[in-house]
Amino acid sequence: MTKKGKTILIVVIVAFIALSVGMSMFFETNYACGKLCHEMTPYYNTWAESSHAHVNCHECHSWPGFGGFFKTKLVGLEESIKHFTGNYATPIQGEPVIERCIECHEDYREIKETEEIRVDHAMHADLGIDCMACHAGMVHGHNGEGEVTPSHDSCNSCHDTDNYENCSKCHKW
């Protein structure tokens, strides 16, 4: 290979790497996911109005670590293919990665109650119940309608919330 050929090959490789890194960084932005993919618009809008608007979407919807980087990229590639082929289901199902919840809410085991409700988060965690069992739809809602809080239905999946004699176990009056 000539010196000119080697130079061209090196330039092509460097350009490919730079383009790949640039695209990877771009597709980790809220704009790329929320504005370029029309099916994500309601989710982007509800995120922008939510208590999590200060958090980059990628911080919740990616796996941590070096291996997680590649897993996230593979899922992103799969989602891009679904977008371009129009082969995606609605509502969009994109639960956050639980390890990411804990990165910000690391003291979640200590959350015991609010002014209105008592919930022993440590007990639920010890039972292996993940955050989304109760907090699904927290940021975007279940169909992109906006933030929702845990409901009696989510509690009722494990507890008998129809027994009104037990209300004071969870609710402060």
N, C-alpha and C positions, 0 to 999 in steps of 0.2 A: 504494500500500500504506500502510495506517495505521501509526502509530507502534507501536501494540500488536502489529500483524501483523509488523512488522520485529523487534520484541523477541522474539516467539515464534520467528521464523525463526532469529534469532541463537542463542537458547537451544537449539533443536533441533540446529543445526549444531555448536555447542560440545559438546553432550551426545553427539552421534554421534562426534565426534573423540575425546572423552575415553573413551567406551566402546570405540572401535576400538583406541586406544593401550593401554588397560587389558587388553583381551582379547589383544592381541598380546603384551604383557609376560607375562600369565598363561600363555599357551600356549608360552612359551619356558622354563617351569619344568619341572624333572624330574617334579614331582608331576603336572602336567597330562598329560604324555605317558605317563608310566609307570604312573600309577594310574587315570586316567580311561579309558584305552583298554585294555580287558581283554586284547587280543591282545599288548600290550606288556609285560604283567606279568612274564613270565620274563626279558625283556631288562632291565627295571628292576631286578629282583632280582639278576641277575648283575652289572649295573653297580655296584650297592650293595656287592657283595662283592669287586669287582675292584680292581686297582691304580689305576684311574682314577676311583674313587668320589669323589674331591675335585674332579672336573671336571664342570661342568654339561653335560648331554647336548647342549645347543644349541651349546656351544663346539666340538664335534666334528662335529655333523651339520647345519651351516649354512655357507653360502658367505660369505666375508669381503667387506667393503665395502658401499657404498650399493646397487650393482646386485645384490650377493649377498643383501642383505636382502630385496629383492622376489622374487628367485628362490626363496629359502627359504620365503617366505610363500606363493608359488604352489604349491610342492611340498607345503607343509603343508595348504593348502586341498584339494589333490588327495587327500592321505592321509586327511583328515577325511571327504571324500565316500566314499572306500573303506570307512572305518570305519563310517559310518552306513548304508551300503548292504550291508555285509557282503561286499563284493566285493574282498577282499584275499587275497593268496597267503601261505601259511606254508611255511617259516619267513620271517619278515619280512626283507626285504633292504634294509638301510639302512647302506651303507658310509659311513664318515666321509669328509669332504672332505679330500683330501690336504694342501691348503694349511693346513688347521687342525692337522694332525699336526706340520707343520714349525714352526708358531708356538711350540709347546711344546718340540719336540725339534729345535731349530734347529741343534744340533751333531751331528745324526745322521750326517753324513759322516765324523765322527771316530770313531764307534763301530766298533771293530775286532774285539773279541772279549770273551768272558766267561771264566769259569774253565773252561768245558767246550767252548766252540765258538768258532771263528774265522769271522767273516763280514766281508768288506770292503764296508761300506755305501756308501762313496764310489764304488767301482767299479760297484756295482749302480745307483746313482743316475745315474752317467755313461752307463750303458746305457739309461736311460729307464725302468727298472723301478720302478713305484710301490710305496709302502709295503705296500699291501694284497695285492700278489702273494705276499708271504711272511707278512705279519702279519694276514691276514683272520681274523676271529674273536677277535682279541686280547682284547677286553673282554667280549663276550657269548657267545663260542663261535659255532659255525656254525648251531646250532639253538636258541640260548638256554640251552645247558647249562653255560656258565661259561667263564672265561678259557682260552684255548689258546695254545700257543706254536708257532712254525713247526715243521712236521713234515718227515720225509723225503719225504712225498708232495709238499709244496710245493716243496722243493728239487729233487725228481726231475722236476718239470715243465720244468726247464731243464738240470739236471745229471744225469749218470749216477751216482746214489747206490747203485745195485745193485753197482757195481764196488768190492768191499770193499778192494781194494788202495789205493784213493784216500781212505780214511777220514781219514787224518791230514792231508789238505788242509784239512779243516774242523773235525775234532775233535781236542782235545788229550787225550792219554792219560796 
